[in-house]
Amino acid sequence: MSEGEYELALPVAFDAVKLGQALFKPAPALQLCPLYLLAAQATLGLKRTTLCEDFLGLASWYVMPI
């Protein structure tokens, strides 16, 4: 992503999210937040703002105090 290759980064980001969700199943964990932010950055780079907003919303749940 640092070189602007968002189309190449997007599948990697989606895989990271998928693997993270499987790893921390059944309870969500704070460690998923960076993975969601990675996916949000890749989708934003491709101007998929709605999907980016979804990932940012998911990430925000992990950093909100209970």
PQR file of N, CA, C, O and H, with PARSE charges and radii, in Angstrom:
ATOM      1  N   MET A   1       0.815  -1.185   0.000 -0.4000 1.5000
ATOM      2  CA  MET A   1       0.000   0.000   0.000 -0.0000 2.0000
ATOM      3  C   MET A   1       0.862   1.254   0.000  0.5500 1.7000
ATOM      4  O   MET A   1       0.430   2.297  -0.490 -0.5500 1.4000
ATOM      5  N   SER A   2       2.061   1.171   0.536 -0.4000 1.5000
ATOM      6  CA  SER A   2       2.918   2.351   0.586 -0.0000 2.0000
ATOM      7  C   SER A   2       3.285   2.840  -0.810  0.5500 1.7000
ATOM      8  O   SER A   2       3.654   4.001  -0.986 -0.5500 1.4000
ATOM      9  H   SER A   2       2.412   0.323   0.934  0.4000 1.0000
ATOM     10  N   GLU A   3       3.186   1.967  -1.793 -0.4000 1.5000
ATOM     11  CA  GLU A   3       3.482   2.352  -3.176 -0.0000 2.0000
ATOM     12  C   GLU A   3       2.225   2.627  -3.982  0.5500 1.7000
ATOM     13  O   GLU A   3       2.297   2.842  -5.192 -0.5500 1.4000
ATOM     14  H   GLU A   3       2.887   1.023  -1.650  0.4000 1.0000
ATOM     15  N   GLY A   4       1.071   2.621  -3.320 -0.4000 1.5000
ATOM     16  CA  GLY A   4      -0.186   2.906  -3.998 -0.0000 2.0000
ATOM     17  C   GLY A   4      -0.771   1.737  -4.752  0.5500 1.7000
ATOM     18  O   GLY A   4      -1.665   1.924  -5.576 -0.5500 1.4000
ATOM     19  H   GLY A   4       1.012   2.446  -2.337  0.4000 1.0000
ATOM     20  N   GLU A   5      -0.294   0.544  -4.494 -0.4000 1.5000
ATOM     21  CA  GLU A   5      -0.797  -0.663  -5.162 -0.0000 2.0000
ATOM     22  C   GLU A   5      -1.980  -1.247  -4.378  0.5500 1.7000
ATOM     23  O   GLU A   5      -1.898  -2.349  -3.835 -0.5500 1.4000
ATOM     24  H   GLU A   5       0.432   0.392  -3.824  0.4000 1.0000
ATOM     25  N   TYR A   6      -3.064  -0.496  -4.331 -0.4000 1.5000
ATOM     26  CA  TYR A   6      -4.213  -0.881  -3.517 -0.0000 2.0000
ATOM     27  C   TYR A   6      -4.922  -2.121  -4.052  0.5500 1.7000
ATOM     28  O   TYR A   6      -5.455  -2.914  -3.274 -0.5500 1.4000
ATOM     29  H   TYR A   6      -3.130   0.399  -4.771  0.4000 1.0000
ATOM     30  N   GLU A   7      -4.933  -2.292  -5.355 -0.4000 1.5000
ATOM     31  CA  GLU A   7      -5.590  -3.474  -5.915 -0.0000 2.0000
ATOM     32  C   GLU A   7      -4.862  -4.756  -5.523  0.5500 1.7000
ATOM     33  O   GLU A   7      -5.491  -5.802  -5.361 -0.5500 1.4000
ATOM     34  H   GLU A   7      -4.501  -1.648  -5.986  0.4000 1.0000
ATOM     35  N   LEU A   8      -3.554  -4.680  -5.370 -0.4000 1.5000
ATOM     36  CA  LEU A   8      -2.791  -5.845  -4.916 -0.0000 2.0000
ATOM     37  C   LEU A   8      -2.923  -6.030  -3.407  0.5500 1.7000
ATOM     38  O   LEU A   8      -2.885  -7.157  -2.912 -0.5500 1.4000
ATOM     39  H   LEU A   8      -3.043  -3.830  -5.501  0.4000 1.0000
ATOM     40  N   ALA A   9      -3.077  -4.941  -2.686 -0.4000 1.5000
ATOM     41  CA  ALA A   9      -3.157  -5.004  -1.226 -0.0000 2.0000
ATOM     42  C   ALA A   9      -4.526  -5.451  -0.731  0.5500 1.7000
ATOM     43  O   ALA A   9      -4.631  -6.031   0.350 -0.5500 1.4000
ATOM     44  H   ALA A   9      -3.108  -4.026  -3.088  0.4000 1.0000
ATOM     45  N   LEU A  10      -5.561  -5.192  -1.496 -0.4000 1.5000
ATOM     46  CA  LEU A  10      -6.915  -5.484  -1.026 -0.0000 2.0000
ATOM     47  C   LEU A  10      -7.144  -6.968  -0.730  0.5500 1.7000
ATOM     48  O   LEU A  10      -7.658  -7.280   0.344 -0.5500 1.4000
ATOM     49  H   LEU A  10      -5.475  -4.721  -2.373  0.4000 1.0000
ATOM     50  N   PRO A  11      -6.793  -7.894  -1.615 -0.5600 1.5000
ATOM     51  CA  PRO A  11      -6.997  -9.308  -1.276  0.2800 2.0000
ATOM     52  C   PRO A  11      -6.180  -9.747  -0.060  0.5500 1.7000
ATOM     53  O   PRO A  11      -6.632 -10.585   0.720 -0.5500 1.4000
ATOM     54  N   VAL A  12      -5.007  -9.198   0.100 -0.4000 1.5000
ATOM     55  CA  VAL A  12      -4.175  -9.530   1.258 -0.0000 2.0000
ATOM     56  C   VAL A  12      -4.846  -9.022   2.538  0.5500 1.7000
ATOM     57  O   VAL A  12      -4.874  -9.722   3.550 -0.5500 1.4000
ATOM     58  H   VAL A  12      -4.640  -8.517  -0.533  0.4000 1.0000
ATOM     59  N   ALA A  13      -5.380  -7.815   2.486 -0.4000 1.5000
ATOM     60  CA  ALA A  13      -6.068  -7.243   3.649 -0.0000 2.0000
ATOM     61  C   ALA A  13      -7.312  -8.059   3.995  0.5500 1.7000
ATOM     62  O   ALA A  13      -7.573  -8.325   5.168 -0.5500 1.4000
ATOM     63  H   ALA A  13      -5.358  -7.246   1.664  0.4000 1.0000
ATOM     64  N   PHE A  14      -8.076  -8.454   2.986 -0.4000 1.5000
ATOM     65  CA  PHE A  14      -9.268  -9.275   3.237 -0.0000 2.0000
ATOM     66  C   PHE A  14      -8.885 -10.621   3.845  0.5500 1.7000
ATOM     67  O   PHE A  14      -9.554 -11.106   4.758 -0.5500 1.4000
ATOM     68  H   PHE A  14      -7.864  -8.238   2.033  0.4000 1.0000
ATOM     69  N   ASP A  15      -7.815 -11.222   3.342 -0.4000 1.5000
ATOM     70  CA  ASP A  15      -7.347 -12.495   3.911 -0.0000 2.0000
ATOM     71  C   ASP A  15      -6.907 -12.322   5.360  0.5500 1.7000
ATOM     72  O   ASP A  15      -7.178 -13.180   6.200 -0.5500 1.4000
ATOM     73  H   ASP A  15      -7.272 -10.828   2.601  0.4000 1.0000
ATOM     74  N   ALA A  16      -6.233 -11.223   5.652 -0.4000 1.5000
ATOM     75  CA  ALA A  16      -5.787 -10.960   7.020 -0.0000 2.0000
ATOM     76  C   ALA A  16      -6.979 -10.829   7.965  0.5500 1.7000
ATOM     77  O   ALA A  16      -6.954 -11.352   9.079 -0.5500 1.4000
ATOM     78  H   ALA A  16      -6.013 -10.526   4.970  0.4000 1.0000
ATOM     79  N   VAL A  17      -8.009 -10.140   7.523 -0.4000 1.5000
ATOM     80  CA  VAL A  17      -9.218  -9.999   8.340 -0.0000 2.0000
ATOM     81  C   VAL A  17      -9.874 -11.360   8.552  0.5500 1.7000
ATOM     82  O   VAL A  17     -10.261 -11.707   9.668 -0.5500 1.4000
ATOM     83  H   VAL A  17      -8.030  -9.716   6.618  0.4000 1.0000
ATOM     84  N   LYS A  18      -9.991 -12.114   7.486 -0.4000 1.5000
ATOM     85  CA  LYS A  18     -10.624 -13.432   7.566 -0.0000 2.0000
ATOM     86  C   LYS A  18      -9.857 -14.355   8.517  0.5500 1.7000
ATOM     87  O   LYS A  18     -10.461 -15.033   9.348 -0.5500 1.4000
ATOM     88  H   LYS A  18      -9.677 -11.832   6.580  0.4000 1.0000
ATOM     89  N   LEU A  19      -8.535 -14.381   8.395 -0.4000 1.5000
ATOM     90  CA  LEU A  19      -7.716 -15.217   9.271 -0.0000 2.0000
ATOM     91  C   LEU A  19      -7.771 -14.737  10.716  0.5500 1.7000
ATOM     92  O   LEU A  19      -7.810 -15.545  11.644 -0.5500 1.4000
ATOM     93  H   LEU A  19      -8.044 -13.831   7.719  0.4000 1.0000
ATOM     94  N   GLY A  20      -7.773 -13.438  10.901 -0.4000 1.5000
ATOM     95  CA  GLY A  20      -7.877 -12.884  12.250 -0.0000 2.0000
ATOM     96  C   GLY A  20      -9.198 -13.231  12.913  0.5500 1.7000
ATOM     97  O   GLY A  20      -9.239 -13.557  14.099 -0.5500 1.4000
ATOM     98  H   GLY A  20      -7.741 -12.781  10.147  0.4000 1.0000
ATOM     99  N   GLN A  21     -10.276 -13.162  12.148 -0.4000 1.5000
ATOM    100  CA  GLN A  21     -11.584 -13.519  12.693 -0.0000 2.0000
ATOM    101  C   GLN A  21     -11.631 -14.987  13.082  0.5500 1.7000
ATOM    102  O   GLN A  21     -12.218 -15.343  14.104 -0.5500 1.4000
ATOM    103  H   GLN A  21     -10.243 -12.897  11.184  0.4000 1.0000
ATOM    104  N   ALA A  22     -11.018 -15.836  12.277 -0.4000 1.5000
ATOM    105  CA  ALA A  22     -10.986 -17.263  12.595 -0.0000 2.0000
ATOM    106  C   ALA A  22     -10.109 -17.527  13.819  0.5500 1.7000
ATOM    107  O   ALA A  22     -10.430 -18.382  14.645 -0.5500 1.4000
ATOM    108  H   ALA A  22     -10.541 -15.547  11.447  0.4000 1.0000
ATOM    109  N   LEU A  23      -9.016 -16.801  13.930 -0.4000 1.5000
ATOM    110  CA  LEU A  23      -8.087 -17.002  15.037 -0.0000 2.0000
ATOM    111  C   LEU A  23      -8.695 -16.601  16.379  0.5500 1.7000
ATOM    112  O   LEU A  23      -8.490 -17.283  17.383 -0.5500 1.4000
ATOM    113  H   LEU A  23      -8.755 -16.107  13.258  0.4000 1.0000
ATOM    114  N   PHE A  24      -9.430 -15.516  16.401 -0.4000 1.5000
ATOM    115  CA  PHE A  24      -9.977 -14.997  17.645 -0.0000 2.0000
ATOM    116  C   PHE A  24     -11.452 -15.359  17.842  0.5500 1.7000
ATOM    117  O   PHE A  24     -12.144 -14.717  18.634 -0.5500 1.4000
ATOM    118  H   PHE A  24      -9.597 -14.961  15.586  0.4000 1.0000
ATOM    119  N   LYS A  25     -11.930 -16.362  17.142 -0.4000 1.5000
ATOM    120  CA  LYS A  25     -13.306 -16.804  17.258 -0.0000 2.0000
ATOM    121  C   LYS A  25     -13.455 -17.590  18.541  0.5500 1.7000
ATOM    122  O   LYS A  25     -12.496 -18.286  18.877 -0.5500 1.4000
ATOM    123  H   LYS A  25     -11.368 -16.883  16.499  0.4000 1.0000
ATOM    124  N   PRO A  26     -14.487 -17.569  19.264 -0.5600 1.5000
ATOM    125  CA  PRO A  26     -15.774 -16.914  19.043  0.2800 2.0000
ATOM    126  C   PRO A  26     -15.825 -15.475  19.556  0.5500 1.7000
ATOM    127  O   PRO A  26     -16.697 -14.710  19.143 -0.5500 1.4000
ATOM    128  N   ALA A  27     -14.910 -15.095  20.443 -0.4000 1.5000
ATOM    129  CA  ALA A  27     -14.964 -13.749  21.014 -0.0000 2.0000
ATOM    130  C   ALA A  27     -14.084 -12.794  20.218  0.5500 1.7000
ATOM    131  O   ALA A  27     -12.923 -13.105  19.949 -0.5500 1.4000
ATOM    132  H   ALA A  27     -14.202 -15.717  20.778  0.4000 1.0000
ATOM    133  N   PRO A  28     -14.616 -11.641  19.839 -0.5600 1.5000
ATOM    134  CA  PRO A  28     -13.810 -10.650  19.144  0.2800 2.0000
ATOM    135  C   PRO A  28     -12.683 -10.143  20.052  0.5500 1.7000
ATOM    136  O   PRO A  28     -12.841 -10.102  21.272 -0.5500 1.4000
ATOM    137  N   ALA A  29     -11.584  -9.771  19.478 -0.4000 1.5000
ATOM    138  CA  ALA A  29     -10.437  -9.318  20.253 -0.0000 2.0000
ATOM    139  C   ALA A  29      -9.912  -7.991  19.709  0.5500 1.7000
ATOM    140  O   ALA A  29     -10.114  -7.650  18.544 -0.5500 1.4000
ATOM    141  H   ALA A  29     -11.455  -9.804  18.486  0.4000 1.0000
ATOM    142  N   LEU A  30      -9.242  -7.265  20.577 -0.4000 1.5000
ATOM    143  CA  LEU A  30      -8.657  -5.973  20.205 -0.0000 2.0000
ATOM    144  C   LEU A  30      -7.631  -6.132  19.085  0.5500 1.7000
ATOM    145  O   LEU A  30      -7.389  -5.186  18.335 -0.5500 1.4000
ATOM    146  H   LEU A  30      -9.078  -7.542  21.524  0.4000 1.0000
ATOM    147  N   GLN A  31      -7.029  -7.306  18.962 -0.4000 1.5000
ATOM    148  CA  GLN A  31      -6.022  -7.537  17.930 -0.0000 2.0000
ATOM    149  C   GLN A  31      -6.594  -7.451  16.523  0.5500 1.7000
ATOM    150  O   GLN A  31      -5.835  -7.333  15.561 -0.5500 1.4000
ATOM    151  H   GLN A  31      -7.225  -8.074  19.571  0.4000 1.0000
ATOM    152  N   LEU A  32      -7.907  -7.505  16.379 -0.4000 1.5000
ATOM    153  CA  LEU A  32      -8.526  -7.388  15.059 -0.0000 2.0000
ATOM    154  C   LEU A  32      -8.555  -5.949  14.552  0.5500 1.7000
ATOM    155  O   LEU A  32      -8.677  -5.722  13.348 -0.5500 1.4000
ATOM    156  H   LEU A  32      -8.524  -7.601  17.160  0.4000 1.0000
ATOM    157  N   CYS A  33      -8.447  -4.987  15.446 -0.4000 1.5000
ATOM    158  CA  CYS A  33      -8.546  -3.581  15.061 -0.0000 2.0000
ATOM    159  C   CYS A  33      -7.538  -3.200  13.969  0.5500 1.7000
ATOM    160  O   CYS A  33      -7.948  -2.596  12.978 -0.5500 1.4000
ATOM    161  H   CYS A  33      -8.348  -5.171  16.424  0.4000 1.0000
ATOM    162  N   PRO A  34      -6.255  -3.517  14.093 -0.5600 1.5000
ATOM    163  CA  PRO A  34      -5.315  -3.153  13.016  0.2800 2.0000
ATOM    164  C   PRO A  34      -5.630  -3.834  11.686  0.5500 1.7000
ATOM    165  O   PRO A  34      -5.361  -3.282  10.620 -0.5500 1.4000
ATOM    166  N   LEU A  35      -6.199  -5.032  11.756 -0.4000 1.5000
ATOM    167  CA  LEU A  35      -6.557  -5.725  10.512 -0.0000 2.0000
ATOM    168  C   LEU A  35      -7.698  -5.008   9.807  0.5500 1.7000
ATOM    169  O   LEU A  35      -7.691  -4.872   8.584 -0.5500 1.4000
ATOM    170  H   LEU A  35      -6.418  -5.481  12.622  0.4000 1.0000
ATOM    171  N   TYR A  36      -8.681  -4.549  10.581 -0.4000 1.5000
ATOM    172  CA  TYR A  36      -9.780  -3.785   9.988 -0.0000 2.0000
ATOM    173  C   TYR A  36      -9.279  -2.454   9.434  0.5500 1.7000
ATOM    174  O   TYR A  36      -9.747  -2.003   8.388 -0.5500 1.4000
ATOM    175  H   TYR A  36      -8.686  -4.659  11.575  0.4000 1.0000
ATOM    176  N   LEU A  37      -8.341  -1.828  10.118 -0.4000 1.5000
ATOM    177  CA  LEU A  37      -7.787  -0.570   9.621 -0.0000 2.0000
ATOM    178  C   LEU A  37      -6.995  -0.777   8.336  0.5500 1.7000
ATOM    179  O   LEU A  37      -7.010   0.076   7.449 -0.5500 1.4000
ATOM    180  H   LEU A  37      -7.960  -2.194  10.968  0.4000 1.0000
ATOM    181  N   LEU A  38      -6.313  -1.893   8.239 -0.4000 1.5000
ATOM    182  CA  LEU A  38      -5.585  -2.236   7.017 -0.0000 2.0000
ATOM    183  C   LEU A  38      -6.560  -2.390   5.843  0.5500 1.7000
ATOM    184  O   LEU A  38      -6.322  -1.870   4.753 -0.5500 1.4000
ATOM    185  H   LEU A  38      -6.300  -2.586   8.960  0.4000 1.0000
ATOM    186  N   ALA A  39      -7.645  -3.102   6.080 -0.4000 1.5000
ATOM    187  CA  ALA A  39      -8.656  -3.277   5.037 -0.0000 2.0000
ATOM    188  C   ALA A  39      -9.320  -1.950   4.687  0.5500 1.7000
ATOM    189  O   ALA A  39      -9.623  -1.696   3.522 -0.5500 1.4000
ATOM    190  H   ALA A  39      -7.839  -3.524   6.965  0.4000 1.0000
ATOM    191  N   ALA A  40      -9.546  -1.110   5.680 -0.4000 1.5000
ATOM    192  CA  ALA A  40     -10.148   0.202   5.426 -0.0000 2.0000
ATOM    193  C   ALA A  40      -9.227   1.056   4.551  0.5500 1.7000
ATOM    194  O   ALA A  40      -9.694   1.737   3.638 -0.5500 1.4000
ATOM    195  H   ALA A  40      -9.300  -1.316   6.627  0.4000 1.0000
ATOM    196  N   GLN A  41      -7.942   1.021   4.824 -0.4000 1.5000
ATOM    197  CA  GLN A  41      -6.993   1.797   4.031 -0.0000 2.0000
ATOM    198  C   GLN A  41      -6.955   1.316   2.584  0.5500 1.7000
ATOM    199  O   GLN A  41      -6.908   2.126   1.658 -0.5500 1.4000
ATOM    200  H   GLN A  41      -7.563   0.467   5.565  0.4000 1.0000
ATOM    201  N   ALA A  42      -6.974   0.013   2.393 -0.4000 1.5000
ATOM    202  CA  ALA A  42      -6.943  -0.531   1.025 -0.0000 2.0000
ATOM    203  C   ALA A  42      -8.202  -0.162   0.261  0.5500 1.7000
ATOM    204  O   ALA A  42      -8.132   0.199  -0.914 -0.5500 1.4000
ATOM    205  H   ALA A  42      -7.012  -0.645   3.146  0.4000 1.0000
ATOM    206  N   THR A  43      -9.359  -0.250   0.920 -0.4000 1.5000
ATOM    207  CA  THR A  43     -10.609   0.084   0.225 -0.0000 2.0000
ATOM    208  C   THR A  43     -10.708   1.581  -0.051  0.5500 1.7000
ATOM    209  O   THR A  43     -11.245   1.995  -1.079 -0.5500 1.4000
ATOM    210  H   THR A  43      -9.416  -0.543   1.874  0.4000 1.0000
ATOM    211  N   LEU A  44     -10.194   2.384   0.861 -0.4000 1.5000
ATOM    212  CA  LEU A  44     -10.208   3.826   0.631 -0.0000 2.0000
ATOM    213  C   LEU A  44      -9.305   4.198  -0.545  0.5500 1.7000
ATOM    214  O   LEU A  44      -9.636   5.083  -1.334 -0.5500 1.4000
ATOM    215  H   LEU A  44      -9.758   2.048   1.696  0.4000 1.0000
ATOM    216  N   GLY A  45      -8.176   3.522  -0.655 -0.4000 1.5000
ATOM    217  CA  GLY A  45      -7.278   3.773  -1.782 -0.0000 2.0000
ATOM    218  C   GLY A  45      -7.925   3.474  -3.125  0.5500 1.7000
ATOM    219  O   GLY A  45      -7.572   4.071  -4.142 -0.5500 1.4000
ATOM    220  H   GLY A  45      -7.907   2.803  -0.014  0.4000 1.0000
ATOM    221  N   LEU A  46      -8.885   2.536  -3.118 -0.4000 1.5000
ATOM    222  CA  LEU A  46      -9.611   2.203  -4.344 -0.0000 2.0000
ATOM    223  C   LEU A  46     -10.911   2.998  -4.476  0.5500 1.7000
ATOM    224  O   LEU A  46     -11.720   2.749  -5.370 -0.5500 1.4000
ATOM    225  H   LEU A  46      -9.171   2.051  -2.292  0.4000 1.0000
ATOM    226  N   LYS A  47     -11.091   3.952  -3.572 -0.4000 1.5000
ATOM    227  CA  LYS A  47     -12.265   4.829  -3.561 -0.0000 2.0000
ATOM    228  C   LYS A  47     -13.577   4.062  -3.352  0.5500 1.7000
ATOM    229  O   LYS A  47     -14.621   4.435  -3.887 -0.5500 1.4000
ATOM    230  H   LYS A  47     -10.433   4.154  -2.846  0.4000 1.0000
ATOM    231  N   ARG A  48     -13.502   2.993  -2.571 -0.4000 1.5000
ATOM    232  CA  ARG A  48     -14.695   2.238  -2.179 -0.0000 2.0000
ATOM    233  C   ARG A  48     -15.083   2.707  -0.780  0.5500 1.7000
ATOM    234  O   ARG A  48     -14.866   2.015   0.215 -0.5500 1.4000
ATOM    235  H   ARG A  48     -12.654   2.689  -2.137  0.4000 1.0000
ATOM    236  N   THR A  49     -15.657   3.892  -0.740 -0.4000 1.5000
ATOM    237  CA  THR A  49     -15.864   4.570   0.533 -0.0000 2.0000
ATOM    238  C   THR A  49     -16.863   3.863   1.445  0.5500 1.7000
ATOM    239  O   THR A  49     -16.695   3.877   2.665 -0.5500 1.4000
ATOM    240  H   THR A  49     -15.833   4.454  -1.548  0.4000 1.0000
ATOM    241  N   THR A  50     -17.888   3.253   0.882 -0.4000 1.5000
ATOM    242  CA  THR A  50     -18.875   2.574   1.714 -0.0000 2.0000
ATOM    243  C   THR A  50     -18.252   1.381   2.426  0.5500 1.7000
ATOM    244  O   THR A  50     -18.493   1.175   3.615 -0.5500 1.4000
ATOM    245  H   THR A  50     -18.024   3.242  -0.108  0.4000 1.0000
ATOM    246  N   LEU A  51     -17.463   0.607   1.722 -0.4000 1.5000
ATOM    247  CA  LEU A  51     -16.792  -0.534   2.324 -0.0000 2.0000
ATOM    248  C   LEU A  51     -15.745  -0.060   3.336  0.5500 1.7000
ATOM    249  O   LEU A  51     -15.571  -0.683   4.384 -0.5500 1.4000
ATOM    250  H   LEU A  51     -17.267   0.775   0.756  0.4000 1.0000
ATOM    251  N   CYS A  52     -15.060   1.021   3.034 -0.4000 1.5000
ATOM    252  CA  CYS A  52     -14.101   1.598   3.967 -0.0000 2.0000
ATOM    253  C   CYS A  52     -14.811   2.002   5.253  0.5500 1.7000
ATOM    254  O   CYS A  52     -14.309   1.745   6.347 -0.5500 1.4000
ATOM    255  H   CYS A  52     -15.202   1.527   2.183  0.4000 1.0000
ATOM    256  N   GLU A  53     -15.951   2.618   5.129 -0.4000 1.5000
ATOM    257  CA  GLU A  53     -16.726   3.035   6.298 -0.0000 2.0000
ATOM    258  C   GLU A  53     -17.133   1.825   7.142  0.5500 1.7000
ATOM    259  O   GLU A  53     -17.134   1.896   8.371 -0.5500 1.4000
ATOM    260  H   GLU A  53     -16.359   2.827   4.240  0.4000 1.0000
ATOM    261  N   ASP A  54     -17.474   0.732   6.492 -0.4000 1.5000
ATOM    262  CA  ASP A  54     -17.841  -0.488   7.218 -0.0000 2.0000
ATOM    263  C   ASP A  54     -16.669  -1.006   8.046  0.5500 1.7000
ATOM    264  O   ASP A  54     -16.839  -1.364   9.212 -0.5500 1.4000
ATOM    265  H   ASP A  54     -17.474   0.674   5.494  0.4000 1.0000
ATOM    266  N   PHE A  55     -15.493  -1.046   7.452 -0.4000 1.5000
ATOM    267  CA  PHE A  55     -14.318  -1.517   8.181 -0.0000 2.0000
ATOM    268  C   PHE A  55     -13.941  -0.579   9.321  0.5500 1.7000
ATOM    269  O   PHE A  55     -13.529  -1.033  10.388 -0.5500 1.4000
ATOM    270  H   PHE A  55     -15.355  -0.756   6.506  0.4000 1.0000
ATOM    271  N   LEU A  56     -14.080   0.725   9.102 -0.4000 1.5000
ATOM    272  CA  LEU A  56     -13.794   1.674  10.174 -0.0000 2.0000
ATOM    273  C   LEU A  56     -14.793   1.529  11.315  0.5500 1.7000
ATOM    274  O   LEU A  56     -14.437   1.668  12.485 -0.5500 1.4000
ATOM    275  H   LEU A  56     -14.415   1.094   8.235  0.4000 1.0000
ATOM    276  N   GLY A  57     -16.038   1.249  10.968 -0.4000 1.5000
ATOM    277  CA  GLY A  57     -17.049   1.022  11.995 -0.0000 2.0000
ATOM    278  C   GLY A  57     -16.738  -0.209  12.828  0.5500 1.7000
ATOM    279  O   GLY A  57     -16.898  -0.196  14.049 -0.5500 1.4000
ATOM    280  H   GLY A  57     -16.327   1.136  10.017  0.4000 1.0000
ATOM    281  N   LEU A  58     -16.292  -1.274  12.171 -0.4000 1.5000
ATOM    282  CA  LEU A  58     -15.920  -2.485  12.901 -0.0000 2.0000
ATOM    283  C   LEU A  58     -14.725  -2.224  13.808  0.5500 1.7000
ATOM    284  O   LEU A  58     -14.701  -2.679  14.951 -0.5500 1.4000
ATOM    285  H   LEU A  58     -16.161  -1.285  11.179  0.4000 1.0000
ATOM    286  N   ALA A  59     -13.738  -1.499  13.309 -0.4000 1.5000
ATOM    287  CA  ALA A  59     -12.551  -1.193  14.113 -0.0000 2.0000
ATOM    288  C   ALA A  59     -12.918  -0.337  15.323  0.5500 1.7000
ATOM    289  O   ALA A  59     -12.340  -0.499  16.398 -0.5500 1.4000
ATOM    290  H   ALA A  59     -13.757  -1.129  12.380  0.4000 1.0000
ATOM    291  N   SER A  60     -13.865   0.562  15.152 -0.4000 1.5000
ATOM    292  CA  SER A  60     -14.220   1.460  16.256 -0.0000 2.0000
ATOM    293  C   SER A  60     -14.827   0.711  17.433  0.5500 1.7000
ATOM    294  O   SER A  60     -14.699   1.153  18.575 -0.5500 1.4000
ATOM    295  H   SER A  60     -14.335   0.693  14.279  0.4000 1.0000
ATOM    296  N   TRP A  61     -15.479  -0.405  17.178 -0.4000 1.5000
ATOM    297  CA  TRP A  61     -16.067  -1.191  18.267 -0.0000 2.0000
ATOM    298  C   TRP A  61     -14.993  -1.737  19.209  0.5500 1.7000
ATOM    299  O   TRP A  61     -15.262  -1.944  20.392 -0.5500 1.4000
ATOM    300  H   TRP A  61     -15.583  -0.764  16.251  0.4000 1.0000
ATOM    301  N   TYR A  62     -13.800  -1.970  18.708 -0.4000 1.5000
ATOM    302  CA  TYR A  62     -12.744  -2.549  19.531 -0.0000 2.0000
ATOM    303  C   TYR A  62     -12.032  -1.507  20.383  0.5500 1.7000
ATOM    304  O   TYR A  62     -11.383  -1.862  21.367 -0.5500 1.4000
ATOM    305  H   TYR A  62     -13.582  -1.802  17.746  0.4000 1.0000
ATOM    306  N   VAL A  63     -12.136  -0.246  20.031 -0.4000 1.5000
ATOM    307  CA  VAL A  63     -11.425   0.782  20.786 -0.0000 2.0000
ATOM    308  C   VAL A  63     -12.365   1.602  21.673  0.5500 1.7000
ATOM    309  O   VAL A  63     -11.911   2.465  22.424 -0.5500 1.4000
ATOM    310  H   VAL A  63     -12.662   0.043  19.232  0.4000 1.0000
ATOM    311  N   MET A  64     -13.653   1.339  21.589 -0.4000 1.5000
ATOM    312  CA  MET A  64     -14.618   2.052  22.429 -0.0000 2.0000
ATOM    313  C   MET A  64     -14.628   1.448  23.838  0.5500 1.7000
ATOM    314  O   MET A  64     -14.661   0.227  23.993 -0.5500 1.4000
ATOM    315  H   MET A  64     -14.021   0.637  20.978  0.4000 1.0000
ATOM    316  N   PRO A  65     -14.599   2.292  24.844 -0.5600 1.5000
ATOM    317  CA  PRO A  65     -14.692   1.745  26.213  0.2800 2.0000
ATOM    318  C   PRO A  65     -16.095   1.191  26.473  0.5500 1.7000
ATOM    319  O   PRO A  65     -17.090   1.652  25.914 -0.5500 1.4000
ATOM    320  N   ILE A  66     -16.126   0.213  27.320 -0.4000 1.5000
ATOM    321  CA  ILE A  66     -17.426  -0.427  27.632 -0.0000 2.0000
ATOM    322  C   ILE A  66     -18.089   0.294  28.776  0.5500 1.7000
ATOM    323  O   ILE A  66     -19.185  -0.083  29.191 -0.5500 1.4000
ATOM    324  H   ILE A  66     -15.317  -0.161  27.775  0.4000 1.0000
TER
END
